Amino acid sequence: MIETKTAKSDLKIPVFATEAEEAKWWYDNEDLVADEFVKAAREGRLRVGSVRARLEGREPEFLPPMEIDDEDSK
């Protein structure tokens, strides 16, 4: 199976043969994805409007790092 590694992340997303296979992977790994989102927010790696920005030929804007209470991220 071919996998795609996301930028600045250890999260590996497989290449899926079917939409059903992809849906199952995202469902089975929702906690892992949520943890990665929290990590990215803390590190200031979240971007806003990246698809639109790229279509317009510009770089997306980064959000500032977020302070996330560990109790909220569980």
Backbone torsions as a table, in degrees:
resi	resn	phi	psi	omega
1	MET	NA	132.9	176.2
2	ILE	-83.6	138.0	179.3
3	GLU	-123.9	152.4	175.8
4	THR	-111.4	127.4	176.9
5	LYS	-95.6	130.7	-179.6
6	THR	-77.5	153.5	-178.7
7	ALA	-60.2	133.3	177.0
8	LYS	54.4	35.9	-177.7
9	SER	-147.1	153.4	174.6
10	ASP	-92.8	-1.0	-179.5
11	LEU	-70.0	124.2	178.8
12	LYS	-110.4	121.5	-179.1
13	ILE	-106.1	119.9	-178.6
14	PRO	-68.0	161.7	169.6
15	VAL	-88.5	127.3	-171.9
16	PHE	-99.7	143.3	178.0
17	ALA	-80.8	-30.5	-178.1
18	THR	-138.4	161.5	176.5
19	GLU	-64.9	-36.4	178.9
20	ALA	-63.8	-40.7	177.8
21	GLU	-63.1	-41.9	178.5
22	GLU	-64.3	-45.4	180.0
23	ALA	-59.4	-42.4	179.7
24	LYS	-64.4	-41.6	-179.5
25	TRP	-62.3	-46.7	-179.5
26	TRP	-63.4	-39.0	178.5
27	TYR	-65.7	-47.0	-177.8
28	ASP	-67.0	-22.9	-175.5
29	ASN	-114.7	21.0	-176.0
30	GLU	-60.8	-35.1	178.5
31	ASP	-67.6	-41.6	178.0
32	LEU	-61.5	-44.2	179.5
33	VAL	-66.0	-41.1	178.6
34	ALA	-63.8	-42.1	177.5
35	ASP	-61.8	-40.7	179.0
36	GLU	-66.0	-37.0	177.5
37	PHE	-62.3	-45.1	179.2
38	VAL	-62.3	-43.5	179.1
39	LYS	-60.7	-44.8	179.6
40	ALA	-64.2	-38.4	178.5
41	ALA	-63.6	-43.1	179.8
42	ARG	-64.7	-34.7	-176.6
43	GLU	-89.4	-1.3	179.3
44	GLY	72.5	31.6	-179.2
45	ARG	-98.8	4.0	179.5
46	LEU	-81.6	141.3	-179.6
47	ARG	-121.7	157.0	179.6
48	VAL	-115.8	131.6	173.8
49	GLY	65.3	34.9	-174.2
50	SER	-65.3	-37.4	179.8
51	VAL	-66.8	-50.2	179.8
52	ARG	-60.3	-43.9	-178.8
53	ALA	-59.8	-45.0	-179.3
54	ARG	-66.0	-37.6	176.7
55	LEU	-63.8	-30.6	178.8
56	GLU	-88.5	2.1	177.7
57	GLY	76.9	25.7	178.3
58	ARG	-129.5	166.4	178.6
59	GLU	-81.9	144.0	177.3
60	PRO	-69.4	158.0	178.2
61	GLU	-85.3	141.3	176.2
62	PHE	-93.4	142.4	172.7
63	LEU	-82.4	147.4	176.4
64	PRO	-66.5	155.4	177.6
65	PRO	-54.6	144.3	-178.9
66	MET	-106.9	139.8	173.1
67	GLU	-86.7	117.0	-177.6
68	ILE	-117.9	123.4	177.7
69	ASP	-68.7	132.1	-179.4
70	ASP	-56.8	-29.7	178.3
71	GLU	-66.7	-33.6	-179.6
72	ASP	-75.6	-21.2	-174.1
73	SER	-94.1	10.4	-179.3
74	LYS	-99.4	NA	NA
